[in-house]
Amino acid sequence: MLAFDHLVIASKQPKQDQEEFTSTHGLKGVPGGHHKIWGTFNELCYFTNDNYIEWLGLSDHETASNSDNPLIQQFKQTFDQGEFGPFQFALRTTSMDEYITYYEEKGISYHGPFPGERRRPDGSLLKWRMLFPEALDHVKAPLPFLIEWTGKNEPSSKADINSSRFLHLSLGISDFEATKRLFETIYRLPKTTTEATTASYPLENGQLILENGDHLLTQFDHFSITK
């Protein structure tokens, strides 16, 4: 089963934004690191049921502009337009190769997998892979990407993991029935009871909710983040 891995927030000043957010909600945040091959860096806030918030910032315009990674392309466009805030999220898998085989069999277009890595402040190296399924032309929805970690992604000190928990992520979509079927196919989501304009799917650590609308809302136990 897929899990909610992290919410990506486009930020002009990641450290300042992270500190303001964590101070407001009584949370702990930590520096992330630099992604030299993408020209980006991040600040992070981890939660007890294996997920986190990422404030993504730009460190090298040219490197980011030349990246073929769809997330960095989306981030750079968002950054250049001055549209700061939540814009994407990742679903975690431990079987990315199975998804690639499945996409090949079903004729689902995708980009990747893209290897990623960053150096933690303590000097340790964190590695992962990212896979970007592609939406059909008639479906306009920000498809989340899949991520697979090498080892466990957690801060250098477990004391920096907040006790708060992720509950659900609600994504506003148009063309509800077509987009719902697309998500079920691409992410191999279990069939579930749906209302006319709402569908809810279990994740390993919460729920993914699709609703008619134009929003991206991430709900934790005592706060929420919305676009």
C-alpha positions as CSV (number, residue, x, y, z in Angstrom):
1,M,0.0,0.0,0.0
2,L,1.2,3.5,-0.8
3,A,1.9,6.0,2.0
4,F,1.8,9.8,2.1
5,D,5.5,10.7,2.1
6,H,5.7,14.5,2.0
7,L,4.1,17.8,1.0
8,V,6.2,20.1,-1.2
9,I,6.0,23.9,-0.5
10,A,7.6,26.4,-2.9
11,S,9.5,28.9,-0.8
12,K,11.5,32.0,-1.4
13,Q,13.0,31.8,2.1
14,P,12.8,28.2,3.3
15,K,14.5,28.6,6.6
16,Q,12.4,31.6,7.5
17,D,9.2,30.0,6.4
18,Q,10.0,26.8,8.2
19,E,10.8,28.6,11.5
20,E,7.6,30.8,11.3
21,F,5.5,27.7,10.7
22,T,7.0,25.5,13.4
23,S,6.9,28.4,15.9
24,T,3.2,29.0,15.2
25,H,2.3,25.3,15.6
26,G,4.7,24.3,18.4
27,L,6.7,22.0,16.2
28,K,10.4,21.2,15.5
29,G,11.9,21.8,12.1
30,V,15.4,20.9,10.8
31,P,17.6,21.9,7.9
32,G,17.4,19.5,5.0
33,G,20.3,19.9,2.6
34,H,21.3,20.9,-0.9
35,H,20.4,19.1,-4.1
36,K,23.4,20.1,-6.2
37,I,22.2,18.4,-9.4
38,W,18.9,20.4,-9.3
39,G,20.0,23.7,-7.9
40,T,17.7,23.5,-4.9
41,F,17.8,23.1,-1.1
42,N,15.2,22.5,1.6
43,E,14.0,22.8,5.2
44,L,12.0,20.0,6.7
45,C,9.5,19.2,9.5
46,Y,9.0,15.4,10.3
47,F,6.0,13.7,11.8
48,T,5.6,10.6,13.8
49,N,3.7,8.5,11.2
50,D,6.5,8.6,8.7
51,N,5.9,11.8,6.6
52,Y,7.2,15.3,6.5
53,I,6.7,18.8,5.1
54,E,9.4,20.2,2.7
55,W,10.0,23.9,2.1
56,L,11.9,23.8,-1.3
57,G,14.1,26.8,-2.2
58,L,16.2,27.8,-5.2
59,S,19.9,28.0,-4.9
60,D,21.0,28.0,-8.6
61,H,18.7,29.4,-11.2
62,E,20.7,28.0,-14.2
63,T,21.0,24.5,-12.8
64,A,17.3,24.4,-11.9
65,S,16.3,25.7,-15.3
66,N,18.3,23.0,-17.1
67,S,17.0,20.1,-15.0
68,D,14.9,17.4,-16.7
69,N,13.3,16.4,-13.4
70,P,9.6,17.2,-13.6
71,L,9.4,18.2,-10.0
72,I,12.2,20.8,-10.4
73,Q,10.6,22.0,-13.7
74,Q,7.3,22.5,-11.9
75,F,9.0,24.2,-8.9
76,K,11.0,26.5,-11.1
77,Q,7.8,27.6,-13.0
78,T,6.0,28.1,-9.7
79,F,9.0,30.0,-8.3
80,D,9.4,32.3,-11.3
81,Q,5.7,33.1,-11.2
82,G,5.9,34.1,-7.6
83,E,3.3,31.4,-6.6
84,F,4.8,30.3,-3.3
85,G,3.1,27.7,-1.2
86,P,2.0,24.0,-1.4
87,F,2.1,22.8,-5.0
88,Q,2.9,19.1,-5.1
89,F,3.1,15.9,-2.9
90,A,4.7,12.5,-3.0
91,L,3.4,9.0,-2.4
92,R,5.9,6.5,-1.0
93,T,6.3,3.0,-2.3
94,T,8.7,0.2,-1.6
95,S,8.2,-1.4,-5.0
96,M,8.9,1.2,-7.6
97,D,10.2,-1.4,-10.1
98,E,6.8,-3.1,-9.9
99,Y,5.1,0.2,-10.8
100,I,7.4,0.6,-13.8
101,T,6.6,-2.9,-15.0
102,Y,2.9,-2.2,-14.5
103,Y,3.1,1.1,-16.4
104,E,4.9,-0.6,-19.3
105,E,2.2,-3.3,-19.4
106,K,-0.7,-0.9,-19.3
107,G,0.8,1.7,-21.7
108,I,0.9,4.4,-19.0
109,S,3.5,7.1,-19.9
110,Y,5.9,8.1,-17.2
111,H,9.2,9.9,-16.6
112,G,12.1,8.5,-14.6
113,P,13.0,7.0,-12.3
114,F,15.2,10.0,-11.3
115,P,17.8,9.3,-8.7
116,G,18.1,11.9,-5.9
117,E,20.5,12.5,-3.0
118,R,21.3,15.1,-0.5
119,R,23.9,15.4,2.3
120,R,22.4,15.8,5.7
121,P,23.9,18.4,8.1
122,D,25.6,15.5,10.0
123,G,27.4,14.5,6.8
124,S,25.4,11.3,6.1
125,L,24.1,10.8,2.6
126,L,20.4,10.2,1.9
127,K,19.3,8.6,-1.4
128,W,16.0,8.1,-3.2
129,R,14.3,7.6,-6.5
130,M,11.4,9.5,-8.0
131,L,8.9,8.3,-10.7
132,F,6.5,10.7,-12.5
133,P,3.4,9.1,-14.1
134,E,1.9,11.2,-16.8
135,A,-1.7,12.4,-17.0
136,L,-3.8,11.9,-20.1
137,D,-4.4,15.1,-22.1
138,H,-8.1,15.4,-21.2
139,V,-7.4,15.1,-17.4
140,K,-6.1,18.3,-15.8
141,A,-4.8,17.3,-12.4
142,P,-1.5,17.7,-10.6
143,L,-0.5,14.0,-10.4
144,P,1.6,13.2,-7.3
145,F,4.9,11.5,-7.9
146,L,6.1,8.3,-6.4
147,I,9.2,8.1,-4.2
148,E,11.2,5.2,-3.0
149,W,13.9,5.7,-0.3
150,T,17.2,3.8,0.1
151,G,16.9,3.1,3.8
152,K,14.7,5.1,6.2
153,N,14.2,8.8,5.7
154,E,14.4,10.4,9.1
155,P,16.2,13.3,10.7
156,S,19.7,12.8,12.2
157,S,18.1,12.8,15.7
158,K,14.8,11.1,16.4
159,A,14.2,13.9,18.9
160,D,13.4,16.0,15.9
161,I,10.4,13.9,14.9
162,N,7.2,15.7,16.0
163,S,4.5,13.7,17.8
164,S,1.8,15.2,15.5
165,R,0.3,12.9,12.9
166,F,-0.8,13.2,9.3
167,L,-4.5,12.4,8.8
168,H,-5.5,13.0,5.2
169,L,-4.7,14.9,2.1
170,S,-7.6,16.3,0.0
171,L,-7.0,17.1,-3.6
172,G,-9.5,19.2,-5.6
173,I,-10.0,17.9,-9.1
174,S,-12.1,18.7,-12.1
175,D,-13.8,16.1,-14.4
176,F,-14.4,14.1,-11.2
177,E,-15.2,10.6,-12.7
178,A,-12.4,10.6,-15.3
179,T,-9.8,11.9,-12.8
180,K,-10.9,9.4,-10.1
181,R,-10.5,6.5,-12.6
182,L,-7.1,7.8,-13.6
183,F,-5.9,7.9,-10.0
184,E,-7.2,4.4,-9.3
185,T,-5.4,3.1,-12.4
186,I,-2.1,4.9,-12.1
187,Y,-1.6,4.4,-8.4
188,R,-3.3,1.0,-8.2
189,L,-5.7,2.3,-5.5
190,P,-8.2,-0.1,-4.0
191,K,-11.8,0.4,-5.1
192,T,-13.7,2.3,-2.5
193,T,-17.1,3.6,-1.8
194,T,-17.5,7.1,-3.3
195,E,-20.1,9.8,-3.1
196,A,-21.1,11.9,-6.1
197,T,-18.1,14.2,-5.8
198,T,-15.9,12.7,-3.2
199,A,-13.7,9.5,-3.2
200,S,-11.5,8.4,-0.2
201,Y,-8.6,5.9,-0.4
202,P,-6.7,4.3,2.4
203,L,-3.0,5.0,2.6
204,E,-0.5,3.3,4.9
205,N,-0.5,6.3,7.2
206,G,-3.7,8.2,6.5
207,Q,-6.1,8.8,3.6
208,L,-6.1,10.4,0.2
209,I,-9.3,12.2,-0.7
210,L,-10.3,13.3,-4.2
211,E,-13.0,16.0,-4.3
212,N,-14.5,18.3,-6.9
213,G,-12.7,21.6,-6.5
214,D,-9.4,23.4,-6.9
215,H,-7.5,22.9,-3.7
216,L,-4.6,21.0,-2.1
217,L,-5.3,20.6,1.7
218,T,-3.1,18.5,4.0
219,Q,-4.7,17.8,7.4
220,F,-2.7,16.9,10.5
221,D,-4.1,16.2,13.9
222,H,-4.1,19.8,15.1
223,F,-3.4,22.0,12.0
224,S,-3.8,22.0,8.3
225,I,-2.0,23.4,5.3
226,T,-4.0,24.5,2.3
227,K,-3.4,26.0,-1.1
